[in-house]
Amino acid sequence: MGVTVVSADAAGALPPVASVAEAAPLLPPPHAALLDVSALLALISDATHLPPTDARLVHWASANEHWRRSLEEEAEAEVPLLARLASALAAHPRWLCRAEDAAKVADLLSCCGGRAEASRWA
């Protein structure tokens, strides 16, 4: 299973579904999931692959009150974020993302991603 990148035109409009299907045949909705930057990052981030009690995450989150609270909420969650995302995506055999979102993730990885995150993105 792979991600098919869909690009908007100069006016910001996405291509018609038929033209996307010709380029890479899709299953009828809801069999395809359109992933945004947040979902793509959640799939590769150490923050979702490491336990929320990991010392590196706790140290990172200590720099920002919102991050600290989010990490605490994740530690209290019955099902971790990555497992919740995997469950939602399991119903979709095809995953799509916009070219702009893939480029943004690649840009974020180049400036602040670690080796493990980069290998998950590769």
Secondary structure per residue as TSV (DSSP state, phi and psi in degrees):
chain	resnum	aa	ss	phi	psi
A	1	M	-	360.0	135.8
A	2	G	-	-132.8	178.6
A	3	V	E	-106.1	128.6
A	4	T	E	-97.0	124.0
A	5	V	E	-85.9	130.0
A	6	V	E	-116.9	127.4
A	7	S	-	-108.6	142.4
A	8	A	-	-81.7	157.6
A	9	D	-	-81.5	-175.9
A	10	A	T	-59.8	-28.8
A	11	A	T	-85.6	-2.7
A	12	G	S	92.1	3.0
A	13	A	-	-83.8	137.6
A	14	L	-	-78.7	153.2
A	15	P	-	-67.6	155.3
A	16	P	-	-60.5	149.7
A	17	V	H	-56.2	-37.0
A	18	A	H	-60.5	-41.5
A	19	S	H	-70.5	-33.0
A	20	V	H	-67.7	-41.7
A	21	A	H	-63.2	-35.4
A	22	E	H	-66.2	-39.8
A	23	A	H	-71.0	-40.9
A	24	A	S	-150.0	98.6
A	25	P	-	-50.4	131.1
A	26	L	-	-109.4	154.1
A	27	L	-	-78.5	154.2
A	28	P	S	-63.6	149.9
A	29	P	T	-55.9	148.2
A	30	P	T	-94.0	32.2
A	31	H	S	-77.8	-6.2
A	32	A	E	-117.5	138.1
A	33	A	E	-112.1	131.5
A	34	L	E	-95.7	111.1
A	35	L	E	-91.6	133.0
A	36	D	-	-94.3	-177.7
A	37	V	H	-56.8	-43.6
A	38	S	H	-61.3	-44.4
A	39	A	H	-66.3	-41.5
A	40	L	H	-61.8	-43.6
A	41	L	H	-65.0	-38.8
A	42	A	H	-62.2	-32.4
A	43	L	H	-70.4	-25.2
A	44	I	H	-115.8	-14.1
A	45	S	-	-70.7	140.2
A	46	D	H	-59.5	-30.0
A	47	A	H	-62.1	-24.9
A	48	T	H	-102.8	-16.3
A	49	H	H	-93.7	-22.4
A	50	L	S	-97.8	152.9
A	51	P	-	-65.5	145.1
A	52	P	T	-63.6	-9.5
A	53	T	T	-94.6	-1.4
A	54	D	-	-57.5	132.6
A	55	A	H	-57.1	-36.1
A	56	R	H	-65.6	-41.0
A	57	L	H	-69.3	-41.8
A	58	V	H	-61.2	-43.6
A	59	H	H	-62.8	-46.3
A	60	W	H	-59.9	-45.4
A	61	A	H	-69.5	-22.7
A	62	S	T	-65.5	-15.5
A	63	A	T	-80.0	-9.6
A	64	N	-	-148.8	127.0
A	65	E	H	-59.2	-41.6
A	66	H	H	-62.6	-45.6
A	67	W	H	-61.7	-42.1
A	68	R	H	-61.4	-47.6
A	69	R	H	-63.1	-41.1
A	70	S	H	-61.9	-42.1
A	71	L	H	-66.1	-39.3
A	72	E	H	-63.8	-41.8
A	73	E	H	-64.3	-39.2
A	74	E	H	-64.8	-38.5
A	75	A	H	-64.1	-30.7
A	76	E	H	-87.8	-12.8
A	77	A	-	-65.6	142.0
A	78	E	S	-67.9	-36.5
A	79	V	S	-124.0	126.8
A	80	P	-	-61.9	155.2
A	81	L	H	-54.7	-46.0
A	82	L	H	-61.4	-39.9
A	83	A	H	-67.4	-37.7
A	84	R	H	-65.5	-42.2
A	85	L	H	-65.7	-43.9
A	86	A	H	-60.0	-40.1
A	87	S	H	-63.8	-42.7
A	88	A	H	-66.7	-38.2
A	89	L	H	-79.3	-19.4
A	90	A	H	-59.6	-28.0
A	91	A	T	-77.1	-7.2
A	92	H	-	-118.4	105.2
A	93	P	S	-68.6	-19.2
A	94	R	E	-118.5	136.7
A	95	W	E	-116.2	132.9
A	96	L	E	-120.1	155.9
A	97	C	E	-149.9	156.5
A	98	R	E	-77.5	148.7
A	99	A	H	-57.3	-38.5
A	100	E	H	-63.0	-37.4
A	101	D	H	-71.4	-39.9
A	102	A	H	-62.8	-40.7
A	103	A	H	-65.3	-38.7
A	104	K	H	-65.0	-42.0
A	105	V	H	-63.7	-44.5
A	106	A	H	-60.8	-39.8
A	107	D	H	-65.0	-45.2
A	108	L	H	-62.2	-40.6
A	109	L	H	-63.5	-39.8
A	110	S	H	-66.9	-28.9
A	111	C	H	-94.3	-28.7
A	112	C	H	-147.2	13.3
A	113	G	-	-88.6	155.5
A	114	G	-	-95.3	177.4
A	115	R	H	-62.4	-42.1
A	116	A	H	-63.8	-41.4
A	117	E	H	-66.0	-41.5
A	118	A	H	-63.4	-38.4
A	119	S	H	-69.9	-31.5
A	120	R	H	-70.2	-29.8
A	121	W	H	-79.0	-29.1
A	122	A	-	-61.8	360.0
